[in-house]
Amino acid sequence: MYKIMIIEDDEGIARAIAGQARAWNFDVLCAADFRNILGEFAAYGPHLVLLDISLPFFDGYYWCREIRQISRVPILFISSASDNMNIVMAMNMGADDFIAKPFDQSVLMAKIQAMLRRTYDFAGAVPVLEHKGAFLNTGENTLTYQGKQIDLTKNEYRILLALMENKGKVVSRERLMERLWETDSFIDENTLTVNVNRLRKKLDAAGLTNFIATKFGVGYLIA
């Protein structure tokens, strides 16, 4: 089931779109915290975003830029500000399409279905994992924090992926070594320690201090 995130502060419009989308068998989330759109986005992992321009605190252009830094998910702007300047600006910010309010619900659903077909017929969804404002894009193997991308080696990425997939749980050193062996390279205890230490230094340098905790004698965790 495809997941649609609606970022619209007019509750009536958001409810109407959500109802229509659910009738088409989509899973739907209406944004609730307009200060933390990126956090809700990462937690929900939508396949497509419907985004208004005029929003509380930060406008739709801002959130479009923020989402684009961590994901290539299709973004469809829905707005009454449909003059050429706003349409061009939306596209330049990374939007995939624009539909002007008021719109016919059937036309909106047709656009959504077309965008989903183009995006996912030949590729699966690209989930984004988030913790403390750091976003791990598992489709592109990239880590982004405060708008900056943190370069990771293949082993560092696999370690971080295993920890973020099990957030709040201790991942044993043995399990981490198994994940690294999937790269067809031999990893022993010392090599794992070196990789974890290097990863921690990169995270610390980016401002993500104490991101990875140690459970002595057992393994590591992201709490």
Secondary structure, 3 states (H helix, E strand, C coil): CCEEEEECCCHHHHHHHHHHHHHCCCEEEECCCCCCHHHHHHHHCCCEEEECCCCCCCCHHHHHHHHHCCCCCCEEEEECCCCHHHHHHHHHCCCCEEEECCCCHHHHHHHHHHHHHHHHCCCCCCCEEEECCEEEECCCCEEEECCEEECCCHHHHHHHHHHHHCCCCCEEHHHHHHHHHCCCCCCCHHHHHHHHHHHHHHHHHCCCCCCCEEECCCEEECC
